[in-house]
Amino acid sequence: MASIKVAADTLLSTITDQEKHAVQFPFDARERRKWSNPEMLINPFGIRLERTSSTTRDAILALLRATLSPEGYGKARSAMRINGFLGSCCKVENIMNEYSYNFLLFGTPSLTKPWAFSLYGHHLCISVFLQGRQLVISPCFAGAEPNLIDAGPHAGTRILHNEEALGLQLMQSLTKAQQSTAQIYTGLSPPSLPNWRWGPDDQRHLLGAFRDNRIVPYEGVPVTSLTAPQQDVVLKIFEQYLLYLPAMSRATKLKHCKAHFKDTYFSWIGGFGDDDAFYYRIQGPVLAVEFDHHSGVFLTNKEPAKFHIHTIVRTPNGGDYGVALCEKGAVEGL
């Protein structure tokens, strides 16, 4: 944790007084919960990476690198680069590029007291909480449209394909009876999907931005009804969603998830052929994750397609934003 504090202190030393006023909030500020993922931000708080100095931008990325696992940092940077690729393809680099993200800091970097930071923008939102040796990276959002760069200096960059492949592998491995139970709806859009279960922004997601503390009933098949190999796939899926965490923290979290498999459920919307678009959710008391293929926003597909993906990570029972780890007074207002 010392290296994370050093990186944060270095960042604060690079910014102007005006930027410090814009970026640093009280620890319990409500702005921690006002992240969003559209290209035109609903709540543009903090400082924008594309509008600050290269020194400050590099310091923000250095803080992110110091906090996340190497593979998690790589995933975050890939999401940012794919966002830049989409912006260049659609010729809207002024609103959507590799650095069109806002950064906020909450509290004062410390080795003992709670503090936090967030980075959010189109197709990438990361909330980080730190206190002593405790690290929480939740809630998180990651998306891509498309999810593969096929030209230019970052050609071959790809994200969210593992979450997709593992989810489909799990669904296809179920018995027909289990598939019938897991598949809560056969269609991805109305009228085959109820109007209340679909929205124009989050589409099938239930746990997105502004859905903090939402109570979502369990659906689908209980993970304890699955075979041991299938339960291993569930853990592999969870690992992909926990990729931002350092390896030791991730391993501990996965053990905690496994210990609560009796209260964890897997649900599915859509078909489950190799070429089908789909939605799935794995939800338990320790972790809840959602995967959704979306229709086009900047691209032209009217129906959900496999190259436009949104994913969400939530930590139930007060886990988001590190609330459960704080004293009540420290998180008043969250």
N, C-alpha and C positions, 0 to 999 in steps of 0.2 A: 504493500500500500504506500510505502514511502516514495516509490518512484512515481506513483500517480499524483501524489501531493506535489512533488517537485515539478512535474509537468504542468500542473495547474498553476503553481506559483510563477513558473516561467511565462505561462500565457498571460497572467495578470500583469506581469512586468512589461509586456510588449504593447498593451493597449493604451489608448489615450484616456484621459479622465472622462471625456464624453462617452466613449465606448464602455468604460467601466460602469458608468451610471446606467447605460442601456442593457448591459449584459448580466450584472450581478443583482440578484434578488434575495430577500430574506429566505431562509431555509423553508419556511412553511407557506411561501407564496402560492397562491392559486394558479399561477402561470405554469407550475409543474404539470398540471393536468390539462392544459389548453393546447397541446400539440395536435397537429393534423397533417394529413398527407397529400392534399391536392397540390397541383402546380402553382395555383394562386392561393397563398396561405390565408386561412380564415383569421388566424391570430399571429401576425408577424412580430413576435417579441424577440428581444436579444439582438445579436449582431449577425449580419449575413456574411457568409464566407466569401462570396464573390465581391462584396463591397468593402471589405477591410483590406489592410495591407497584406502582402504575401507573407510577411514575417508572422503576423497574427494568425493568418489562415494556417500556416505550417505549424504554429504552436497549438492550435485547436486539434489538428490532425495528430500531432505528437501526443496530446493528452488522450485522444481516442486510442491510439496505438498502445500507449502505456497501460490502458485500462482493459482492453479487450484481449482475448487470445489471438495469436497470430492468424489463425484461420478465420476467426470472427472479424478481425480487422480487415482481412482480405475480402470477406463477404460484404462488409459495409462499403468499402472502397469500390468494389465491383458494382454495387447498386448505384453509387454515385456516378460512375463512369457510364453505365447503361443509361442513366437518366440524361447524361450529356449527349450520348449517341442519339437518343430519341429526339432531343431538342434540335440537334443538327439535322437529322433527317426531316423534321417537320419545319425547320427554319424558324424556330422560336427560342433561340439561345438566350434571348433577353429575359425569359421567365423560367427556362428549364435548361440547366447545364450541370456540369460536374460539381460546381460549388454553389448551387442555388439552395443552400441549407442555412437554417438559423441555429445559433448556439446560445444557450443560457446557462448561467451558473447560479446555484442556490446555496446560500450560506457562505462560509469561509473555509477553504481547504484546510483539513485538520487530520491528524493521526488518531484523534480520540473522539471528537464531536461529529455529529452527523452533518453531511453536506451532500450535494448532488449536482448533476448537470444533465443537460439534454441537448440532442442534436435532432432537428426534424425538418422535413421538407418532402418533396415529391418522391414517393416510393422508398423513403427511409426515415424512420423515427425511432430513436433510441433514448430510453430514460435510464439513468444510472444513479444509484444511491450508494453511499459509502459511510461506514462508521466503524472505526477501529479496523478489525480484520474482516468485517462483514461487507459483502458486495452483492448488490441486487441489480440486475439489468432487466427491468420489466416495468411497464409494458413496452413491447417492441412491435414495430410494423416494418415489413420488408415487401417490396413489390418490384415488378419489372414489366415493361411493355416496349419492345419484346424482351425476352429473358436471355437473349444471345446477341452479342455484337458480331456481325459477320463481315465487317470491313473497317479499315482504318487502323490506327496505332494500337488499339486495344482489341483487335479482332480475336475471337475465341473466348472472350470473357462471357461467363454464363453463371447464373444463379438460380436457386430454387428448384433445380431439376432433381436433386436428391430427395427433397421433401415430396415432390410429385411422384417419383418412381417408387419410393418406399410405401407411400400411401396406397398407390394402385396395387403394389405387390401384396400388401396386407389384405385389401378388399378381395382381390382375386383368389387369395388362399383360403378364404372362409368357405364353409359348407353352404349349400344353397339356402338352407334354413337360416343360417347366420346372416348371409347376405340379405335375405328378405327382411330380417330384423334391423340390420344396420342401415339399410337404404330407406331413410325416412320419407324421401320423395324421389320420384323417378325423373322428374324434369327440373331443369335449372331456372326456368323463367315462368311467369304466369302465362297461360292459365293452369298449366300442369303443376305449378308451384303456387301456393296461396299468396295472395297479394301482401298479407301481413308479414310473410317470410322473406320478402324481397324488397330492396330499396335501391334507388338510382345511384347512390354513392357507394355504400358498402356491399350492395348486391346481397349475397347470402350470409355475410359475416354478422355475427351477433355481438362481438366483443371488441369492436373497433374504437376509434377516437370518440370521446365523450360518453363512453359506456362503462366508466369506472364503477366498480362494485355492483354491476348488473347481475341479478340472480337469473341464471339460465338453467332450466331443468335438464337433467341428464337424459340423453336419447341414445338409441342404438343398442349395441351388444356390450355386455360387461367384459372387460379385459380378462377377468378370471375365467371366463368361459373359453378362452383361446388356448391353443396348445403352447407348450414352452417355446418352440421356434417362432410362433406367431407373436408371443409376448416379447421375444427378443427383437422382433421387427418394430414393435411399439417403442421399445427403448431406443432403437436406432432413429426412429422418427423424432422422438423427444430430443435426442442428442443434436440433431440438425437444428432444431429450434433453440437449443441452448448453446449454440456454437459461439456466441459472443463471450460466454464465461470462460475464464482460464480453466485449464484441464482439470485441476484438482477440485475446484468449485463445481465444475460440471459433473464430475464423477459422483460427488457427494449428493448433488441434486438428483441425479438419476437413481441413486440408491433410495432416496426419499420417495421418488415417484413410484418405484417398484414396490416399496413397502405399503403403498396405498392403492395397489391395483384393484383390490376388492371394491373400491369406490370410483373406479375409472371406467369410462365408456367411450366407445368408438362409433361414430355415426357418419352417414354418407348421403349425398344428394347427387342425382344424375346417374348416368350409365357408368359401367366399369369395364368396357372394352379398351383395348390398347389405344385407340384413337379418340376415345370419349373425353370431353371436358367434364369436370366434376368439382365437388366441394366435399371436404371432410373436416371433422372436428374430433379431437381426442381430449376429453375433459375429465379431470379428477380434482381432488382437493388440494393437490400440490401444484399442478400445472394444467393449463388449458391452451390448446393450440388450434388454429384454424387455417385451412388452405382453401383457396377459391380461384378457379379460372374465371376471368372476367370477359365481358364483351369489350369492344374497342372504345377507347376514348380519343386517342390521337390516330390510331390505326382504324381500318375500315370494317372490321368484323362486327356485325350486328348481334351475333350470338356469342356466348362465351367460347374462348379459344385457348389452346394450351400454351400460346406464347405470351399471354397477358395473365399474370399471376399476382395475387395478393395473399400475404400471410400475416398472422397476428399471434403474439405470445402474451398471455396473461398469467399472473400468479395469484390465485384465489386466496380468500381468507386473510386479507390484509397484506398480502405479499407485494403487490404492486407498489412502487415508489418507496419500498422499505418501511411502510407504515407499521407493520407488525413488529419490527425490530426497534422502534423508537419508543421513548417514553411518551405518554399521552400528551403532555404539554408541548413536546417538541414538534408534534405533527398536527397541532390544532389548526383547523382550516383545510386540511387535506381531504 
